Amino acid sequence: MKKVFLEKRSLNKLFIVLSSFALAVLIYLLFRSRKLFYYQLVEMMNLDSHVRAVRKIVWMYRKSIPNWVIYSLPDGLWLFSMGVSILHNRVFYKNAQKIFNLIFFTMIGIEVFQGIYGGHGTFIGTFDGADVVCYIIGYIFASVLGYLSWKKHHRFDTKDNEEIMKKERKKILVIVMIFTILGFFPALVT
């Protein structure tokens, strides 16, 4: 059988990850400060005039958009994208889920830390309960999609293949590094 470039389930995963992450970036571009890193990228690509024109249009509807959509949803979408990247189409789904659990609890821990030691204008940020809710929702949806993918495609695969396990660990490590870097971009202010 001829091997295709990407299987359908890999394309589905790619679509889910990119579309949810792109929505988060779009929210930043249209509703958040133009001093944030994402907007600086738009300026470097000479697209800022187009984004400013769209910003003028969407700002007319800003009052009808809840604050949690602008300030918390991008965080939940980031975690969801990362979770789907880590969990979807994995033979060793349970190992991947443990890693994603650790990331999820770290994010919740950061919010709690912000609640204890942070505050408005501090470097570490401000606690927001809506962030926690969006993290929880992103975590649940990514975990369910990952589990359903595993159950459909890999549930009966052999679990003693060290080579597959090593490849999956390397892929997950790269994914975590990429999403960690992407997660810091919104906090960068120029």
Residue pairs with C-beta under 8 A, 6 or more apart in sequence:
6 14
9 88
9 89
9 149
9 153
10 89
13 84
13 85
13 88
13 89
13 149
16 81
16 84
16 88
16 145
17 81
17 84
17 85
18 81
20 77
20 80
20 81
20 84
21 77
21 78
21 81
21 182
23 77
24 73
24 74
24 75
24 77
24 78
24 81
25 38
25 74
27 69
27 70
27 73
27 74
28 36
28 38
28 39
28 74
28 186
29 38
29 39
29 42
29 51
29 55
30 51
30 54
30 55
30 58
31 55
31 58
31 59
31 62
31 65
31 70
32 39
32 70
32 186
33 39
33 189
35 189
35 190
36 186
36 188
36 189
36 190
37 185
37 186
37 187
37 188
37 189
37 190
38 185
38 186
39 48
39 51
40 190
42 48
42 51
67 130
68 130
68 133
68 134
71 128
71 130
71 131
72 128
72 130
72 131
72 133
72 134
73 134
74 186
75 107
75 131
75 134
75 135
75 138
76 131
76 133
76 134
76 135
76 137
76 138
77 134
77 138
78 138
78 179
78 182
78 183
79 103
79 104
79 107
79 134
79 135
79 138
79 139
79 142
80 137
80 138
80 139
80 141
80 142
81 179
82 100
82 103
82 142
82 175
82 176
82 179
83 100
83 103
83 104
83 138
83 139
83 141
83 142
83 143
83 145
83 146
84 142
84 145
84 146
85 175
85 179
86 96
86 99
86 100
86 103
86 142
86 146
86 172
86 175
86 176
87 93
87 96
87 97
87 100
87 142
87 143
87 145
87 146
87 147
87 149
87 150
88 145
88 146
88 149
89 149
89 153
89 154
90 96
90 146
90 149
90 150
90 154
90 168
91 150
91 154
91 157
91 159
91 161
91 164
91 165
91 168
92 159
92 164
92 165
92 168
93 146
93 147
93 149
93 150
93 154
95 165
95 168
95 169
96 146
96 168
96 172
97 143
97 146
97 147
99 172
99 176
100 139
100 142
100 143
100 146
103 176
104 135
104 139
107 135
108 132
108 135
111 127
111 128
111 131
111 132
111 135
112 127
113 124
114 124
114 125
114 126
114 127
114 128
115 127
117 124
118 124
118 125
118 126
118 127
119 126
120 126
125 187
